[in-house]
Amino acid sequence: MKSDKKVAAVCLRKSGMSVREISKELSVSKSSVSLWVRDIELTEEQCVILKENQCSSFEKMRASKLSYADKCRANRVEWQLEGRNRIGDIDFVAGCMLYWGEGGKTSPSTVVMTNSDPEILIYFKNFLLEQFEVSPESLKSCINVHLDYGLLYEDVKSYWSNLLGIPECNFYKPQLHVGEKRTKGKHKRLQYGTVQIKLFNVRIAQTIFGGIQGHAGINKEEWLG
């Protein structure tokens, strides 16, 4: 069987077919084909044709990647426009303004809110649920806490999970600080630390960005990514 494919590979190579094409045609590895046909010399005309085909394949691949990137950017522009068109909804605008002040704006595809205030976090979670029909199960969370109050991490996680309605299994690796020197006054550490709510959804992120820009009358080109 292998010898038959070797003979076929030689014949195909003599006809001017590329190693990649022979590999695909015979369902064998390119390394095997290269070994079988390494002594076959192609004519000058065949070499020119192969080179032209390789250039054509490269250009097609490059154009495909560019068109995909352009399509993704066009989607982000469209979703921002959706947000701009919703600025007549006071509840939508309120959530967008909260995100402008407290949310993460470095990723074009991820919604991130980090805070220590339970009421802010609950408000923002409800904003996502009500305005975008997001389920609590789609939200991820991360805790950053100093365990200086006799609490275990499991206690802190349970507190935030119950408060926000985010399943405990959706809490990823926390940032824990134990036994470090305490600070005083206004910088006293928070018993339950800070929590990050994260949603991986480019459409929602861009719609919020659009709402912010539409209401504030600004244009942030970098938010498109």
C-alpha positions as CSV (number, residue, x, y, z in Angstrom):
1,M,0.0,0.0,0.0
2,K,2.8,2.4,0.9
3,S,4.7,1.5,-2.2
4,D,1.6,2.2,-4.3
5,K,1.3,5.6,-2.8
6,K,5.0,6.3,-3.4
7,V,4.6,5.4,-7.1
8,A,1.5,7.7,-7.3
9,A,3.4,10.5,-5.5
10,V,6.2,10.3,-8.0
11,C,3.8,10.4,-11.0
12,L,1.9,13.4,-9.5
13,R,5.2,15.3,-8.8
14,K,6.4,14.7,-12.4
15,S,3.1,16.3,-13.6
16,G,4.1,19.4,-11.6
17,M,1.9,19.0,-8.5
18,S,3.2,20.6,-5.2
19,V,4.2,18.5,-2.2
20,R,1.2,19.9,-0.3
21,E,-1.2,19.0,-3.0
22,I,0.2,15.5,-3.3
23,S,0.0,15.0,0.5
24,K,-3.7,16.0,0.5
25,E,-4.5,13.9,-2.6
26,L,-2.9,10.7,-1.2
27,S,-3.7,11.3,2.5
28,V,-0.1,11.0,3.6
29,S,2.2,13.3,5.4
30,K,4.1,16.0,3.6
31,S,7.4,14.7,5.1
32,S,6.8,11.3,3.4
33,V,5.9,12.9,0.1
34,S,9.0,15.2,0.3
35,L,11.2,12.1,0.8
36,W,9.7,10.1,-2.0
37,V,9.9,12.9,-4.6
38,R,13.2,14.7,-3.5
39,D,15.1,13.4,-6.6
40,I,12.6,14.6,-9.1
41,E,13.5,17.8,-10.9
42,L,10.7,19.9,-12.2
43,T,10.9,21.8,-15.4
44,E,11.3,25.6,-15.3
45,E,7.8,26.1,-16.5
46,Q,6.4,23.8,-13.7
47,C,8.5,25.7,-11.1
48,V,7.0,29.0,-12.3
49,I,3.4,27.6,-12.1
50,L,4.0,26.3,-8.5
51,K,5.4,29.6,-7.4
52,E,2.4,31.5,-8.9
53,N,0.0,29.1,-7.2
54,Q,1.8,29.5,-3.8
55,C,1.6,33.3,-4.1
56,S,-2.1,33.1,-5.0
57,S,-2.8,30.8,-2.0
58,F,-1.0,33.2,0.3
59,E,-3.0,36.2,-1.0
60,K,-6.3,34.3,-0.7
61,M,-5.5,33.4,2.9
62,R,-4.4,36.9,3.7
63,A,-7.6,38.4,2.1
64,S,-9.7,35.9,4.1
65,K,-8.1,37.0,7.3
66,L,-8.5,40.6,6.5
67,S,-12.1,40.2,5.5
68,Y,-12.8,38.3,8.8
69,A,-11.2,41.1,10.8
70,D,-13.1,43.7,8.9
71,K,-16.4,41.8,9.5
72,C,-15.7,41.6,13.2
73,R,-15.0,45.3,13.4
74,A,-18.1,46.1,11.4
75,N,-20.1,44.0,14.0
76,R,-18.5,46.0,16.8
77,V,-19.5,49.3,15.1
78,E,-23.0,48.1,14.6
79,W,-23.3,47.1,18.3
80,Q,-22.0,50.4,19.4
81,L,-24.7,52.0,17.3
82,E,-27.3,49.9,19.0
83,G,-26.1,51.4,22.3
84,R,-26.2,54.9,21.0
85,N,-29.8,54.3,19.9
86,R,-30.8,53.3,23.4
87,I,-29.9,56.5,25.2
88,G,-33.5,57.4,25.6
89,D,-33.9,54.5,28.1
90,I,-33.0,56.0,31.5
91,D,-32.3,52.6,33.1
92,F,-29.9,51.7,30.3
93,V,-28.1,55.0,30.5
94,A,-27.8,54.7,34.2
95,G,-26.0,51.4,33.9
96,C,-23.8,52.7,31.2
97,M,-22.7,55.7,33.2
98,L,-22.0,53.5,36.2
99,Y,-19.8,51.4,33.9
100,W,-18.1,54.5,32.6
101,G,-17.1,55.4,36.1
102,E,-16.3,52.0,37.6
103,G,-16.0,49.5,34.8
104,G,-13.1,48.2,32.8
105,K,-12.6,49.7,29.4
106,T,-9.5,48.0,28.1
107,S,-11.0,45.0,26.4
108,P,-13.4,45.3,23.5
109,S,-15.0,42.0,24.2
110,T,-15.3,41.7,28.0
111,V,-17.5,43.5,30.6
112,V,-15.6,43.9,33.9
113,M,-16.8,45.6,37.1
114,T,-14.6,45.5,40.2
115,N,-15.9,47.0,43.5
116,S,-16.2,46.5,47.2
117,D,-19.6,48.1,47.5
118,P,-22.3,45.4,47.5
119,E,-25.0,47.8,46.4
120,I,-23.1,48.9,43.4
121,L,-22.3,45.3,42.4
122,I,-25.9,44.2,42.8
123,Y,-27.1,47.2,40.8
124,F,-24.7,46.4,38.0
125,K,-25.6,42.7,38.0
126,N,-29.3,43.5,37.7
127,F,-28.5,46.0,34.9
128,L,-26.9,43.1,32.9
129,L,-29.8,40.7,33.7
130,E,-32.5,43.2,32.9
131,Q,-31.0,45.1,29.9
132,F,-29.3,42.1,28.2
133,E,-31.2,39.1,29.6
134,V,-28.0,37.7,31.0
135,S,-28.2,34.8,33.3
136,P,-26.3,34.7,36.6
137,E,-24.7,31.4,35.5
138,S,-22.9,33.3,32.6
139,L,-21.2,35.7,35.0
140,K,-17.7,35.0,36.4
141,S,-16.2,36.4,39.5
142,C,-13.0,36.8,41.4
143,I,-12.3,37.9,45.0
144,N,-9.4,40.0,46.3
145,V,-9.4,39.9,50.1
146,H,-7.2,40.2,53.1
147,L,-8.1,37.3,55.5
148,D,-7.6,39.4,58.7
149,Y,-11.0,38.9,60.3
150,G,-11.0,35.3,61.2
151,L,-12.8,34.4,57.9
152,L,-11.9,31.6,55.5
153,Y,-11.9,32.2,51.8
154,E,-14.9,29.8,51.6
155,D,-16.8,32.1,53.9
156,V,-16.0,35.1,51.8
157,K,-16.9,33.3,48.6
158,S,-20.2,32.1,50.0
159,Y,-21.0,35.7,51.1
160,W,-20.5,37.2,47.7
161,S,-22.1,34.2,45.9
162,N,-25.3,34.5,48.0
163,L,-25.3,38.3,47.6
164,L,-24.8,38.4,43.9
165,G,-26.5,35.2,42.9
166,I,-23.4,34.0,41.1
167,P,-22.8,30.2,41.5
168,E,-19.7,29.4,43.6
169,C,-18.3,27.3,40.8
170,N,-18.1,30.5,38.7
171,F,-15.5,32.0,41.1
172,Y,-12.0,31.6,39.7
173,K,-8.7,31.8,41.4
174,P,-8.8,34.5,44.1
175,Q,-6.2,36.9,45.3
176,L,-5.7,36.2,49.0
177,H,-3.5,38.1,51.5
178,V,-2.9,36.6,54.9
179,G,-0.8,37.8,57.8
180,E,0.3,41.1,56.3
181,K,0.7,44.3,58.3
182,R,-2.6,46.0,58.9
183,T,-3.3,49.6,57.7
184,K,-5.2,52.1,59.8
185,G,-7.8,54.8,59.4
186,K,-9.6,55.3,56.1
187,H,-7.4,52.6,54.5
188,K,-8.6,49.8,56.9
189,R,-9.1,46.6,55.0
190,L,-12.5,45.4,53.9
191,Q,-13.8,42.3,55.7
192,Y,-15.1,40.8,52.5
193,G,-12.6,42.4,50.1
194,T,-13.3,43.5,46.6
195,V,-15.1,41.4,43.9
196,Q,-14.9,41.4,40.2
197,I,-17.9,40.6,38.0
198,K,-16.8,39.5,34.5
199,L,-18.8,38.7,31.4
200,F,-17.2,37.6,28.2
201,N,-19.6,39.0,25.6
202,V,-18.3,41.3,22.9
203,R,-21.8,42.5,21.8
204,I,-22.8,43.5,25.3
205,A,-19.5,45.2,25.9
206,Q,-19.7,47.2,22.7
207,T,-23.4,48.1,23.3
208,I,-22.4,49.6,26.7
209,F,-19.5,51.5,25.1
210,G,-22.0,52.8,22.5
211,G,-24.4,53.9,25.2
212,I,-21.6,55.8,27.1
213,Q,-20.5,57.6,24.0
214,G,-24.0,58.4,22.8
215,H,-25.1,59.9,26.1
216,A,-21.8,61.7,26.9
217,G,-21.4,63.0,23.3
218,I,-17.9,61.6,23.0
219,N,-16.1,59.3,20.6
220,K,-13.6,56.6,21.8
221,E,-12.2,54.9,18.7
222,E,-10.0,52.7,20.9
223,W,-13.0,51.0,22.5
224,L,-13.7,49.3,19.1
225,G,-10.4,47.4,19.5
